Amino acid sequence: MFIQRLATGRSLRVCTFLGLVGFASLFGQDHIQKTAEVLPANELGHDGWAVYREVNEGAKRTVATRLKDYDPQEVLYDGNSIELYHYQFTSDGKWIFAISPSKELYLIKIEGKPNEWSVYNLGISTNGAASGGWYYHSPYEVMEGGDVVTGEVTWTSDGENILAQQVDLTQTPPALIDGTQRTIASNIDADGDGWMVAGDIIFNDEKNAAYCITIPDLGAGTATENDIYRYSDENRGKDRHCGIAIAPSASMYATN
């Protein structure tokens, strides 16, 4: 695994999100952190949740545990085990986006113990495509008192276009807002190993390379192949990546 810190200080709005810039020519080895020190969990400066898919003798389920006190508990859907993956916390850390093996989009409300969490099917299918996620700091995200009340989920239904739609998190169950579906990227390879969106950047981790796509109009427009920025080192990232993460603050991403 390596961690990429996005460079700052450019005035151009290219490969930017939330004022942070990762221009293609700046994507070099100097910005890559390949090592990390492993410390005990109880030394973390803050607590939180870790959510993951557990596989045990062929059975797959969603479990969650506190970061400082490892005690995995199952997350249930209507009282039953549920297999999900591609977990992403919302910008406020109070919901979790996930995808099912049948490629349906879910939101999980963090409240109480994991076996008490509410799991909601959003009624969106990606038609077999593997990618989707929460849009961190979308231009249409609304926060009140530290809580996201309106945000956007993203997905692809054809492997070429990335769609987004606003969701109202104040309703139970959370509801997609009619008339807000839009295309944030058109005619690109959107069905690789995964991508994540923050501000006006899509970080795409395809099978043999990683790159950024800028979304015009500070995230409100539609990106095309002309908005793709790759590493200046053509040999960088030629291995197959199978997992990525991006900080909600949009300052760093990680891939393996």
C-alpha positions as CSV (number, residue, x, y, z in Angstrom):
1,M,0.0,0.0,0.0
2,F,1.1,3.6,-0.5
3,I,-0.4,6.9,0.5
4,Q,-0.4,9.8,-1.9
5,R,-0.4,13.4,-0.5
6,L,-1.9,15.9,-2.9
7,A,0.3,18.9,-3.6
8,T,-0.9,22.4,-2.8
9,G,-0.2,25.9,-3.9
10,R,-1.3,26.0,-7.5
11,S,-3.8,28.7,-8.6
12,L,-5.2,26.7,-11.5
13,R,-8.4,24.7,-11.0
14,V,-7.0,21.5,-12.3
15,C,-7.0,18.2,-10.3
16,T,-8.3,20.3,-7.4
17,F,-10.7,19.6,-4.6
18,L,-11.5,22.0,-1.8
19,G,-8.6,24.2,-2.7
20,L,-6.1,21.3,-2.7
21,V,-4.2,20.7,-5.9
22,G,-2.8,17.5,-7.4
23,F,-1.6,18.6,-10.9
24,A,-0.4,15.7,-13.1
25,S,3.2,17.0,-13.3
26,L,3.3,17.0,-9.5
27,F,2.4,13.4,-9.2
28,G,5.9,12.1,-8.5
29,Q,7.7,9.8,-6.1
30,D,8.4,12.7,-3.7
31,H,4.7,12.8,-2.8
32,I,4.3,9.1,-2.1
33,Q,4.6,7.7,1.4
34,K,5.3,3.9,1.3
35,T,5.9,3.2,5.0
36,A,3.9,3.6,8.1
37,E,4.4,2.9,11.8
38,V,2.0,0.4,13.3
39,L,0.9,1.5,16.8
40,P,-1.5,0.0,19.4
41,A,-5.2,1.0,18.7
42,N,-5.6,2.4,22.2
43,E,-3.0,5.1,21.4
44,L,-5.2,6.6,18.7
45,G,-5.9,10.3,19.3
46,H,-9.6,9.7,18.6
47,D,-12.1,6.8,18.5
48,G,-14.4,5.8,15.7
49,W,-15.7,2.8,13.8
50,A,-14.1,0.2,11.5
51,V,-16.6,-1.5,9.1
52,Y,-15.6,-4.5,7.0
53,R,-16.8,-7.6,5.3
54,E,-15.9,-10.8,7.2
55,V,-15.5,-14.1,5.4
56,N,-15.6,-17.3,7.6
57,E,-15.9,-20.7,6.0
58,G,-17.6,-19.3,2.9
59,A,-20.1,-17.2,4.9
60,K,-19.8,-13.4,4.3
61,R,-21.2,-10.8,6.6
62,T,-20.8,-7.1,7.5
63,V,-19.3,-6.4,10.9
64,A,-18.2,-3.3,12.7
65,T,-16.0,-2.5,15.7
66,R,-14.8,0.5,17.7
67,L,-11.3,1.5,16.7
68,K,-9.8,1.6,20.2
69,D,-11.6,-1.5,21.5
70,Y,-11.7,-4.4,19.0
71,D,-15.1,-6.1,19.5
72,P,-16.6,-7.0,16.1
73,Q,-20.4,-7.2,16.0
74,E,-22.5,-8.1,13.0
75,V,-24.6,-5.5,11.2
76,L,-28.0,-6.9,10.3
77,Y,-30.6,-6.1,7.6
78,D,-34.1,-6.9,8.7
79,G,-32.6,-9.2,11.3
80,N,-30.5,-11.2,8.9
81,S,-26.9,-11.2,7.9
82,I,-26.0,-9.1,4.9
83,E,-22.9,-9.1,2.7
84,L,-21.8,-5.7,1.6
85,Y,-18.6,-4.1,0.4
86,H,-17.0,-0.9,-0.8
87,Y,-17.9,0.8,2.5
88,Q,-17.5,4.6,2.6
89,F,-18.4,6.9,5.5
90,T,-20.4,10.1,4.7
91,S,-18.7,13.4,5.2
92,D,-20.0,13.7,8.8
93,G,-19.1,10.1,9.7
94,K,-22.7,9.2,10.7
95,W,-23.7,7.1,7.8
96,I,-22.0,4.4,5.7
97,F,-22.4,3.9,2.0
98,A,-22.1,0.3,0.7
99,I,-22.8,-2.0,-2.3
100,S,-24.2,-5.5,-2.3
101,P,-23.0,-8.4,-4.4
102,S,-26.2,-7.8,-6.5
103,K,-24.8,-4.3,-7.2
104,E,-27.5,-2.4,-5.2
105,L,-26.7,0.7,-3.2
106,Y,-27.2,0.9,0.5
107,L,-26.9,3.4,3.3
108,I,-26.3,2.4,7.0
109,K,-27.2,4.7,9.8
110,I,-24.7,4.5,12.7
111,E,-26.8,4.6,15.9
112,G,-26.2,2.5,19.0
113,K,-24.5,-0.9,18.7
114,P,-23.8,-2.3,15.2
115,N,-26.6,-4.9,15.5
116,E,-28.9,-2.0,16.1
117,W,-27.9,0.0,13.1
118,S,-30.5,0.7,10.4
119,V,-29.7,-0.5,6.9
120,Y,-31.5,1.0,3.9
121,N,-31.7,-0.1,0.3
122,L,-31.7,3.0,-1.9
123,G,-33.4,1.2,-4.8
124,I,-30.5,1.9,-7.2
125,S,-28.9,-0.9,-9.2
126,T,-25.6,-0.4,-11.1
127,N,-26.7,-3.1,-13.6
128,G,-23.6,-5.2,-12.8
129,A,-21.0,-2.5,-12.6
130,A,-18.9,-2.8,-9.5
131,S,-18.4,0.9,-8.6
132,G,-20.2,3.5,-6.6
133,G,-19.8,5.7,-3.5
134,W,-20.5,8.7,-1.4
135,Y,-19.7,12.0,-2.9
136,Y,-17.5,13.7,-0.3
137,H,-18.3,17.5,-0.1
138,S,-20.5,17.5,-3.1
139,P,-21.4,21.0,-4.4
140,Y,-24.9,20.1,-3.4
141,E,-24.1,18.8,0.1
142,V,-25.9,20.6,2.9
143,M,-24.8,20.3,6.5
144,E,-26.6,21.6,9.6
145,G,-25.1,21.4,13.0
146,G,-22.3,19.1,11.8
147,D,-24.8,16.7,10.3
148,V,-25.2,16.0,6.5
149,V,-28.9,16.5,5.8
150,T,-28.5,16.4,2.0
151,G,-25.7,14.7,0.0
152,E,-25.0,12.8,-3.1
153,V,-24.4,9.1,-3.9
154,T,-22.6,8.1,-7.1
155,W,-22.6,5.0,-9.2
156,T,-22.2,3.8,-12.8
157,S,-24.8,1.8,-14.7
158,D,-22.8,1.2,-17.9
159,G,-19.1,1.3,-17.0
160,E,-18.6,4.5,-19.0
161,N,-20.6,7.2,-17.2
162,I,-20.6,8.2,-13.5
163,L,-24.0,9.3,-12.2
164,A,-24.9,11.2,-9.0
165,Q,-28.1,11.9,-7.2
166,Q,-29.0,13.8,-4.2
167,V,-30.4,12.0,-1.1
168,D,-32.4,13.4,1.8
169,L,-31.0,12.0,5.0
170,T,-33.6,13.7,7.2
171,Q,-36.3,11.2,6.1
172,T,-36.7,7.7,7.3
173,P,-35.9,5.8,5.2
174,P,-33.5,8.2,3.4
175,A,-35.0,9.3,0.1
176,L,-33.5,10.1,-3.3
177,I,-34.6,13.5,-4.4
178,D,-36.5,13.5,-7.7
179,G,-35.1,15.5,-10.5
180,T,-31.5,15.7,-9.2
181,Q,-29.9,12.8,-11.0
182,R,-26.9,14.0,-13.1
183,T,-23.9,12.8,-14.9
184,I,-20.6,13.9,-13.3
185,A,-18.3,12.0,-15.8
186,S,-19.1,10.9,-19.4
187,N,-17.4,8.4,-21.7
188,I,-14.6,7.3,-19.3
189,D,-13.6,3.9,-18.0
190,A,-15.7,3.9,-14.9
191,D,-15.8,0.2,-14.2
192,G,-12.3,-0.6,-13.1
193,D,-11.2,-1.5,-9.6
194,G,-13.0,1.5,-8.1
195,W,-13.1,5.2,-7.9
196,M,-14.0,7.8,-5.2
197,V,-15.2,11.4,-5.5
198,A,-14.4,14.4,-3.4
199,G,-15.0,18.1,-4.2
200,D,-14.3,18.4,-7.9
201,I,-12.1,15.3,-8.2
202,I,-12.7,11.7,-9.1
203,F,-9.8,9.5,-8.1
204,N,-9.9,6.5,-10.4
205,D,-7.9,3.4,-9.7
206,E,-8.2,1.3,-12.8
207,K,-6.6,-2.2,-13.3
208,N,-3.1,-1.0,-14.1
209,A,-2.9,2.7,-13.3
210,A,-4.3,5.4,-11.0
211,Y,-5.3,8.9,-12.1
212,C,-7.4,11.9,-11.4
213,I,-10.4,13.3,-13.3
214,T,-11.5,16.9,-12.6
215,I,-15.2,17.8,-12.7
216,P,-15.8,21.2,-14.3
217,D,-17.6,24.0,-12.5
218,L,-16.3,23.1,-9.1
219,G,-18.0,19.7,-9.3
220,A,-21.3,20.9,-10.7
221,G,-20.4,20.0,-14.4
222,T,-19.6,16.9,-16.3
223,A,-16.1,15.5,-16.8
224,T,-14.9,14.0,-20.0
225,E,-11.7,12.2,-21.2
226,N,-10.2,15.7,-21.7
227,D,-10.4,16.2,-17.9
228,I,-8.2,13.2,-17.1
229,Y,-4.7,13.8,-15.5
230,R,-2.2,11.0,-15.2
231,Y,1.1,10.6,-13.5
232,S,4.0,12.3,-15.2
233,D,5.9,9.0,-14.7
234,E,4.3,6.6,-17.1
235,N,5.7,3.6,-15.2
236,R,4.0,4.7,-12.0
237,G,1.2,2.4,-10.9
238,K,1.5,-0.4,-13.4
239,D,0.6,-3.0,-10.8
240,R,-3.0,-4.0,-10.2
241,H,-4.8,-2.1,-7.4
242,C,-7.6,-3.8,-5.6
243,G,-8.4,-1.2,-2.9
244,I,-8.5,2.6,-2.6
245,A,-9.5,5.2,0.0
246,I,-9.6,9.0,0.0
247,A,-9.7,11.3,3.0
248,P,-13.1,13.1,3.3
249,S,-10.9,16.3,3.7
250,A,-9.6,15.5,0.2
251,S,-6.0,15.9,1.2
252,M,-4.7,12.4,0.7
253,Y,-5.6,9.1,-1.0
254,A,-4.4,5.6,-0.4
255,T,-4.1,2.6,-2.8
256,N,-2.4,-0.8,-2.7
